[in-house]
Amino acid sequence: MALEALRGEAIVSELASRFGVHPTMINQWKRALLDGASGVSERGSRKAPVINEDQVRDLHAKIGELAVANYFFERKLKPWGGM
């Protein structure tokens, strides 16, 4: 939709009604596309993602908690024919 809005083949209100979205969303996507397009031609300038080790540790702990809870509830549902 953002590309079509940039091309000017249809006005934003026509695109919004055709795809069932609000015109403001199309304008935001169009703006994001224009902002991001400038970095496409820049070679080798990608920044390496910053990895927050504390956040990774916390997320792994949360995954473990959820896995244990899932296993617990799965075992509790078996007598009633669940899972």
TORBAMI-573384 format. One record per residue (C-alpha): x, y, z; chain. Coordinates in Angstrom, 1 decimal. Layout:
<rs>
R       c1       c2       c3   c
R        X        Y        Z   A
...
</rs>
This chain:
<rs>
R       c1       c2       c3   c
R      0.0      0.0      0.0   A
R      2.8      2.4      0.9   A
R      4.4      1.8     -2.5   A
R      1.2      2.4     -4.3   A
R      0.7      5.6     -2.3   A
R      4.3      6.7     -3.3   A
R      3.7      5.9     -6.9   A
R      0.6      8.1     -7.0   A
R     -1.5      5.6     -8.9   A
R     -4.3      6.1     -6.4   A
R     -4.9      8.7     -3.7   A
R     -4.6      7.6     -0.1   A
R     -8.4      7.7      0.6   A
R     -8.9      5.3     -2.4   A
R     -6.2      2.9     -1.1   A
R     -7.7      3.1      2.4   A
R    -11.2      2.1      1.3   A
R     -9.8     -0.6     -1.0   A
R     -7.7     -2.3      1.7   A
R     -9.9     -1.4      4.6   A
R     -7.4      0.6      6.6   A
R     -7.4      4.1      7.9   A
R     -5.7      6.7      5.7   A
R     -3.5      7.8      8.6   A
R     -2.0      4.3      8.7   A
R     -1.1      4.5      5.0   A
R      0.5      7.8      5.5   A
R      2.5      6.5      8.4   A
R      3.6      3.5      6.3   A
R      4.5      5.7      3.5   A
R      6.6      7.9      5.8   A
R      8.3      4.9      7.3   A
R      9.1      3.6      3.8   A
R     10.6      6.9      2.8   A
R     12.7      7.1      6.0   A
R     13.9      3.5      5.7   A
R     14.6      3.7      1.9   A
R     17.6      6.0      2.5   A
R     19.5      3.3      4.2   A
R     19.0      0.7      1.5   A
R     21.8      2.1     -0.8   A
R     24.3      2.4      2.1   A
R     26.6     -0.7      1.9   A
R     28.2     -2.1      4.9   A
R     26.8      0.5      7.2   A
R     24.5     -1.9      9.1   A
R     24.9     -1.7     12.8   A
R     25.3     -5.0     14.7   A
R     22.3     -5.5     16.9   A
R     23.0     -4.7     20.6   A
R     22.4     -7.7     22.8   A
R     21.5     -7.0     26.3   A
R     22.8    -10.0     28.2   A
R     20.6     -9.3     31.3   A
R     17.5     -9.1     29.2   A
R     18.4    -12.4     27.4   A
R     19.0    -14.1     30.8   A
R     15.6    -12.8     32.0   A
R     13.8    -14.0     28.9   A
R     15.4    -17.4     29.2   A
R     14.3    -17.6     32.8   A
R     10.7    -16.7     31.7   A
R     10.7    -19.3     29.0   A
R     11.7    -21.9     31.6   A
R      8.9    -20.8     34.0   A
R      6.4    -21.0     31.2   A
R      7.6    -24.4     30.1   A
R      7.2    -25.7     33.6   A
R      3.8    -24.2     34.0   A
R      2.7    -25.6     30.6   A
R      3.9    -29.1     31.6   A
R      2.1    -28.8     34.9   A
R     -1.2    -27.8     33.3   A
R     -0.8    -30.4     30.6   A
R     -0.5    -33.2     33.2   A
R     -3.5    -31.8     35.2   A
R     -5.7    -31.8     32.0   A
R     -4.9    -35.4     31.0   A
R     -7.5    -37.0     33.4   A
R    -10.2    -35.0     31.7   A
R     -9.2    -36.0     28.2   A
R     -7.3    -32.8     27.4   A
R     -4.1    -32.8     25.4   A
</rs>
